[in-house]
Amino acid sequence: MGLEAISACDIDLESRYRAAAASVKNRTFTKNTGRAEVDMPLCRVRRQYEQLSQFERGRIVGMMEAGWSARRGARQLGRSDCVVRKCWDQWAREMSCTRRPGSGPPRQTSRREDRHIVRNARVQPTASSAAIQAQVAPSLGAPVSSRTIRRRLAEGQLLSRRPLRVLPLMPTHRRLRLEWCRARGNWTAGEWNQVVFSDESRFNLGSDDNSVRVWRARGERLNPAFALQRHMSATAGVIVWGATGYNTWSPLVLLRGTMTAQRYIHEILQPHVLPLMQRLPGAIFQQDNARPHTARVSQDCLRTITTLP
């Protein structure tokens, strides 16, 4: 094959590659929102947009001199074929693969300042990027935007996420819950299918809008440092009760006023729980330790069925 044919093949392959890259860049995917469809840009792979390190440039030169193809070297480094080819072309022209000075915007923060930004976010995980920017601004060598703060936090594996909402538990509550879980940690799916779970839920009109966010890494959702306690004081709202089990459920019961043991018996246990459990032989009824549930009269009413302590 002559040089002209080889050049023509290279030009054809490069044109195909650019066309494919342009189609991926402009590609959109459709997110189904129920009634309407919204076009959203395809998510970038961060690795493909990072600058090559000097070590990676040296590896590319070594692999190409050893006879590797650009595609094989790109797969080895996790880079695109175009990046590997450009680095090799620079070496072939200039006998140098260092990054040209002035290419790309200069980094506004040093590594030490980056660690300072990440440390502030870990100390105050609920602070916004603007608040972190105001805190670290006096110690930075140059003014940076809140967007730069978010980029530095993303480089430190800290992303803005909604915190886990938890109940304000005392150490005794935590110990008892842990003991309860350990006692039933080896239950099979068939055993759990026999349990009928029940509880009341209150829906408040003036509840938290859940606008607080925290800076945390992936896998830290259950870390108590990134959890927020739920508001427990009385506000305007309604209370509903329900029970559910494997392939069964109870009707949703609307409760008005304060729940007492007598109301729990006459409005929940007798009309709903006892008939439901009689239709499910071998089922186990579960309820929490709220005072109306643990009252003596309530326990006497539940003596005919099996309960989960």
C-alpha positions as CSV (number, residue, x, y, z in Angstrom):
1,M,0.0,0.0,0.0
2,G,1.4,3.4,-1.0
3,L,1.9,6.4,1.2
4,E,-1.0,8.2,-0.6
5,A,-3.4,5.3,0.3
6,I,-2.2,5.2,3.9
7,S,-2.8,9.0,4.2
8,A,-6.2,8.6,2.7
9,C,-7.1,5.9,5.2
10,D,-5.9,8.0,8.1
11,I,-7.9,11.0,6.9
12,D,-11.0,8.8,6.4
13,L,-10.6,7.3,9.9
14,E,-10.0,10.7,11.5
15,S,-13.1,12.1,9.8
16,R,-15.2,9.2,11.0
17,Y,-13.8,9.7,14.5
18,R,-14.6,13.4,14.5
19,A,-18.1,12.7,13.2
20,A,-18.7,10.1,15.9
21,A,-17.3,12.4,18.6
22,A,-19.6,15.3,17.4
23,S,-22.6,13.0,17.5
24,V,-21.8,11.9,21.1
25,K,-21.3,15.5,22.1
26,N,-24.6,16.6,20.7
27,R,-26.5,13.5,21.8
28,T,-29.4,14.0,24.2
29,F,-31.4,11.6,26.2
30,T,-35.1,11.8,27.1
31,K,-36.1,11.8,30.7
32,N,-39.7,10.7,31.2
33,T,-41.3,13.0,33.7
34,G,-44.8,11.5,33.6
35,R,-46.7,13.6,31.1
36,A,-43.9,15.6,29.4
37,E,-40.5,14.7,28.1
38,V,-37.5,16.9,28.8
39,D,-34.2,16.8,26.8
40,M,-31.2,16.7,29.0
41,P,-27.5,16.8,27.9
42,L,-25.5,13.5,28.1
43,C,-23.4,13.3,31.2
44,R,-19.7,13.8,30.6
45,V,-17.0,11.3,31.7
46,R,-14.7,13.4,33.8
47,R,-11.6,11.3,33.0
48,Q,-11.8,12.2,29.4
49,Y,-11.6,16.0,30.1
50,E,-8.6,16.0,32.5
51,Q,-5.2,17.2,31.4
52,L,-2.5,14.6,30.8
53,S,0.1,14.3,33.5
54,Q,3.8,14.3,32.6
55,F,4.0,10.7,33.6
56,E,1.1,9.8,31.3
57,R,2.7,11.6,28.4
58,G,5.9,9.6,29.0
59,R,3.9,6.4,29.0
60,I,2.2,7.3,25.7
61,V,5.6,7.9,24.1
62,G,7.0,4.6,25.4
63,M,4.0,2.6,24.3
64,M,4.0,4.1,20.8
65,E,7.7,3.5,20.4
66,A,7.1,-0.1,21.4
67,G,4.8,-0.5,18.5
68,W,1.4,-0.1,20.3
69,S,-1.5,1.4,18.4
70,A,-3.1,4.7,19.5
71,R,-6.3,2.8,20.3
72,R,-4.5,0.2,22.5
73,G,-2.6,2.9,24.4
74,A,-5.8,4.9,24.9
75,R,-7.6,1.9,26.4
76,Q,-4.6,1.2,28.7
77,L,-4.6,4.8,30.0
78,G,-8.4,5.3,30.0
79,R,-8.1,8.2,27.5
80,S,-9.4,8.9,24.0
81,D,-7.6,7.9,20.9
82,C,-7.4,11.5,19.8
83,V,-5.5,12.5,23.0
84,V,-3.0,9.8,22.6
85,R,-2.5,10.6,18.9
86,K,-2.0,14.3,19.6
87,C,0.6,13.6,22.2
88,W,2.5,11.3,19.9
89,D,2.3,13.8,17.1
90,Q,3.8,16.5,19.3
91,W,6.7,14.1,20.2
92,A,7.3,13.3,16.5
93,R,7.4,17.0,15.6
94,E,9.2,18.6,18.6
95,M,10.8,15.6,20.4
96,S,9.0,16.9,23.5
97,C,5.7,16.0,25.0
98,T,5.5,18.6,27.8
99,R,2.4,20.7,28.0
100,R,2.9,24.0,26.2
101,P,3.0,27.0,28.6
102,G,-0.1,29.1,28.6
103,S,-2.4,26.5,27.2
104,G,-5.6,26.5,29.2
105,P,-6.6,28.8,32.0
106,P,-4.2,28.9,35.0
107,R,-5.3,27.3,38.2
108,Q,-6.4,29.9,40.7
109,T,-5.7,27.8,43.9
110,S,-2.8,25.8,45.1
111,R,-2.9,22.2,46.4
112,R,-2.7,23.5,49.9
113,E,-5.6,25.9,49.3
114,D,-7.6,23.1,47.8
115,R,-7.1,21.1,51.0
116,H,-8.2,24.1,53.0
117,I,-11.4,24.4,51.0
118,V,-12.2,20.6,51.5
119,R,-11.4,20.8,55.2
120,N,-13.9,23.7,55.7
121,A,-16.6,21.7,54.0
122,R,-15.9,18.7,56.2
123,V,-16.0,20.8,59.4
124,Q,-19.3,22.5,58.3
125,P,-21.0,20.1,55.9
126,T,-24.3,22.1,55.7
127,A,-22.5,25.3,54.6
128,S,-23.2,26.5,51.1
129,S,-20.5,27.0,48.5
130,A,-21.0,30.8,48.9
131,A,-20.5,30.5,52.6
132,I,-17.3,28.4,52.2
133,Q,-16.1,31.0,49.6
134,A,-16.5,33.8,52.2
135,Q,-14.7,31.8,54.9
136,V,-11.6,30.8,52.8
137,A,-11.4,34.1,50.8
138,P,-8.9,35.8,53.3
139,S,-6.5,32.9,53.1
140,L,-6.5,32.5,49.3
141,G,-4.0,34.1,47.1
142,A,-6.6,35.2,44.5
143,P,-10.3,35.7,44.5
144,V,-12.3,32.7,43.4
145,S,-15.9,32.2,42.5
146,S,-18.4,29.8,44.3
147,R,-18.3,27.7,41.1
148,T,-14.5,27.2,41.6
149,I,-15.3,26.2,45.2
150,R,-17.7,23.5,44.0
151,R,-15.2,22.2,41.5
152,R,-12.5,21.9,44.2
153,L,-15.0,20.1,46.5
154,A,-15.9,17.7,43.6
155,E,-12.2,17.0,43.1
156,G,-12.1,16.1,46.8
157,Q,-15.0,13.6,46.3
158,L,-17.5,15.9,48.2
159,L,-20.8,16.5,46.4
160,S,-23.9,18.4,47.5
161,R,-26.5,16.0,48.6
162,R,-29.7,16.0,50.7
163,P,-29.1,14.8,54.3
164,L,-30.7,11.8,55.9
165,R,-33.6,12.7,58.2
166,V,-33.4,10.9,61.5
167,L,-35.3,10.9,64.8
168,P,-33.6,12.4,67.9
169,L,-32.5,9.2,69.6
170,M,-30.9,8.8,73.0
171,P,-28.0,6.3,73.6
172,T,-30.5,3.9,75.2
173,H,-32.7,4.0,72.1
174,R,-29.7,3.2,69.8
175,R,-28.7,0.3,72.0
176,L,-32.1,-1.3,72.1
177,R,-32.6,-0.9,68.3
178,L,-29.2,-2.5,67.7
179,E,-30.1,-5.4,69.9
180,W,-33.4,-5.8,68.1
181,C,-31.7,-5.9,64.7
182,R,-29.0,-8.4,65.9
183,A,-31.7,-10.7,67.3
184,R,-33.4,-11.0,63.9
185,G,-30.4,-10.5,61.6
186,N,-30.6,-14.1,60.3
187,W,-34.3,-14.2,59.5
188,T,-35.1,-15.5,56.0
189,A,-37.4,-13.9,53.5
190,G,-40.1,-16.4,54.3
191,E,-40.0,-15.4,58.0
192,W,-40.2,-11.7,57.2
193,N,-43.1,-12.4,54.8
194,Q,-45.2,-13.4,57.8
195,V,-44.8,-10.0,59.5
196,V,-47.5,-7.4,59.2
197,F,-46.0,-3.9,59.7
198,S,-48.1,-1.1,61.1
199,D,-47.6,2.5,62.1
200,E,-49.1,5.9,62.3
201,S,-47.8,8.8,60.2
202,R,-48.4,12.5,60.7
203,F,-48.6,14.8,57.7
204,N,-47.9,18.4,58.7
205,L,-49.0,21.5,56.9
206,G,-45.9,23.5,57.9
207,S,-43.2,20.9,57.5
208,D,-39.6,21.4,56.6
209,D,-39.0,22.2,53.0
210,N,-35.9,20.0,52.9
211,S,-33.8,22.7,51.4
212,V,-30.7,22.0,53.6
213,R,-27.9,20.2,51.8
214,V,-24.6,18.7,53.0
215,W,-21.2,18.2,51.5
216,R,-20.3,14.5,51.7
217,A,-18.6,11.7,49.8
218,R,-20.3,8.7,48.2
219,G,-21.3,6.1,50.8
220,E,-21.5,8.5,53.8
221,R,-25.3,8.9,53.8
222,L,-25.7,7.0,57.1
223,N,-22.9,8.9,58.8
224,P,-24.5,10.7,61.8
225,A,-22.3,13.8,61.1
226,F,-24.3,14.3,57.9
227,A,-27.8,13.6,59.2
228,L,-30.3,16.1,60.4
229,Q,-32.9,15.5,63.1
230,R,-36.5,15.8,62.2
231,H,-38.8,18.4,63.7
232,M,-41.0,16.7,66.3
233,S,-43.1,19.5,67.9
234,A,-46.8,19.7,67.2
235,T,-48.0,21.5,64.1
236,A,-51.2,21.6,62.1
237,G,-51.8,18.3,60.2
238,V,-53.5,15.0,60.1
239,I,-52.6,11.5,61.4
240,V,-53.3,8.3,59.4
241,W,-52.8,4.7,60.3
242,G,-52.1,1.8,58.1
243,A,-50.6,-1.8,58.0
244,T,-49.0,-3.7,55.3
245,G,-47.5,-7.2,54.8
246,Y,-46.5,-9.6,52.1
247,N,-49.3,-9.3,49.5
248,T,-51.7,-7.8,52.0
249,W,-52.6,-4.4,53.4
250,S,-55.2,-2.6,55.6
251,P,-57.3,0.4,54.8
252,L,-55.9,3.8,55.5
253,V,-57.5,5.1,58.7
254,L,-57.8,8.8,59.3
255,L,-57.3,9.8,63.0
256,R,-58.5,13.1,64.4
257,G,-57.3,14.4,67.7
258,T,-54.9,12.9,70.2
259,M,-54.3,9.1,70.0
260,T,-55.0,7.3,73.3
261,A,-55.0,3.6,74.3
262,Q,-58.8,3.5,74.2
263,R,-59.0,5.1,70.8
264,Y,-56.3,2.8,69.6
265,I,-58.4,-0.2,70.6
266,H,-61.8,0.9,69.4
267,E,-60.7,2.6,66.1
268,I,-57.7,0.5,65.1
269,L,-57.3,-2.9,66.8
270,Q,-60.9,-4.1,67.0
271,P,-62.2,-3.0,63.6
272,H,-59.0,-3.5,61.5
273,V,-56.1,-5.4,63.1
274,L,-58.0,-8.4,64.6
275,P,-60.0,-9.2,61.4
276,L,-56.9,-8.8,59.3
277,M,-54.8,-11.1,61.4
278,Q,-57.6,-13.7,61.6
279,R,-57.4,-13.9,57.8
280,L,-53.6,-14.6,57.9
281,P,-52.9,-17.7,59.9
282,G,-49.3,-17.7,61.3
283,A,-48.9,-14.0,60.7
284,I,-47.0,-11.7,63.2
285,F,-48.2,-8.2,64.0
286,Q,-45.6,-5.5,64.4
287,Q,-46.1,-2.1,66.1
288,D,-43.7,0.4,67.7
289,N,-43.4,1.2,71.4
290,A,-45.7,4.3,71.4
291,R,-47.6,4.7,74.7
292,P,-51.0,3.8,73.2
293,H,-49.5,0.6,71.8
294,T,-47.8,-0.5,75.0
295,A,-50.6,0.3,77.4
296,R,-51.9,-2.7,79.4
297,V,-55.4,-2.5,77.8
298,S,-53.9,-2.5,74.3
299,Q,-51.7,-5.5,75.2
300,D,-54.7,-7.4,76.6
301,C,-56.6,-6.8,73.3
302,L,-53.6,-8.3,71.4
303,R,-53.3,-11.5,73.5
304,T,-55.1,-13.6,70.9
305,I,-52.5,-12.8,68.1
306,T,-48.7,-13.1,67.8
307,T,-46.9,-9.8,68.1
308,L,-43.3,-8.9,67.2
309,P,-41.6,-7.3,70.3
